[in-house]
Amino acid sequence: MSARLLALWIKESIALLRDRHGLLALFIMPTIFILVMTLALRDSFTPGARIDASYALVDLDQSTSSTALSKRLTKGASFKRVDNAGDLATARAAVLAGRLNLALVVPPGFGERLLTPGGADGKPAEPLILLLDPALSPALQLAFRNQIMAALGGVRADELTRKAGKLFGLPVAPGASNEKDWPDEIRSEAVRRDSNASLPSSVQQNVPAWLIFAMFFVVIPISSIFIIERQHGTLQRLRAMGLPFRLVLAGKLLPFFIVNQVQALLMVLVGMYLVPLFGSEALQLPTTPALLLAWWAVSAAVSLAAVAWALLIASLAKTSEQATIVGGVGNILMGAIGGIMVPKFIMPAAMQQLAALSPMAWALDAFHTVMLRHGGLTDVLPSIAQLLAFSLLSLVAAVWLNRRALAARS
């Protein structure tokens, strides 16, 4: 049994090395994914990073309060501030022409009615007007509105403090204005199982995601080799030699498992050494042996799930084209609902529940547990168990499909 299995492993290794296109898909494609997506989403995971969306302020009030609002918005907003637009018509024209993404119009009387919107006459105050490009993302529109509300709340709080000081005779520094340079009173810390509280960068988020996606694309070379062997009669000859189909599948597991582990190593090296050359931060792996063991255990479980899934697709498809389409579309769907392409935290609640059905989501949760939360092997065991169960079910289904095909031909 062992000699036959070793011969099968050697045969699969030779066939894999001859499939240059499949190897390119396994190694070149994920490298490009990691570089492109890490750089594209770099600022999405960086607190306080500047957003490439421009805005201008139209101050029709010219009061101390409107100036304080402008200063607070400039200090706190992540959006790109340009020169004041002048008047309402100019701001509208700039947004319409695409020179501006947003324009905030401060109406006359803003300062007078800052604390008393009804004023002495009881008439409602004019609202702040936010002019926006309809093509701008709704998420960015909401983010800018929230920053306006935060700046407005700060200006009101400063004005209340100033008036309370005068009312109760508290000392006020000469030349004090509504805008105070408060120190940063909030410090962000990542909650982990060790003492490292630094926040993760985009590469920490993206490398595990695209590594999983790349591992599952082992379906392309496996299905190609498998279907060619079926068409050339290799599988029939192996069956005539008394080799059970489960042993044939086992002969394909180890070579492609090793390929997946080489993929994982390559993607880690890309994150550590190549991504920093393009201006992003370097990938940081856990440093303790226990965490490295947990990381490899997750990688091994993902490899088994990916190879078993590929063998199931290869057993199901009749041609290489069918395998490529079914496997590729299946991978894209699992990645789309599993948080690979779109982070789960921005999905609707129903989609987040659907993500729990994707093996890629289980793998991503496990990698994040180790790399971001610094969890150990016991913390990732539930995800590993799910991946191993998926692997077993896929292999059982592949054997059943082969037996059914044999029964249909006999």
Order of alpha helices (4+ residues) and beta strands (2+ residues): alpha-alpha-beta-alpha-beta-alpha-beta-beta-alpha-alpha-alpha-alpha-alpha-alpha-alpha-alpha-alpha-alpha
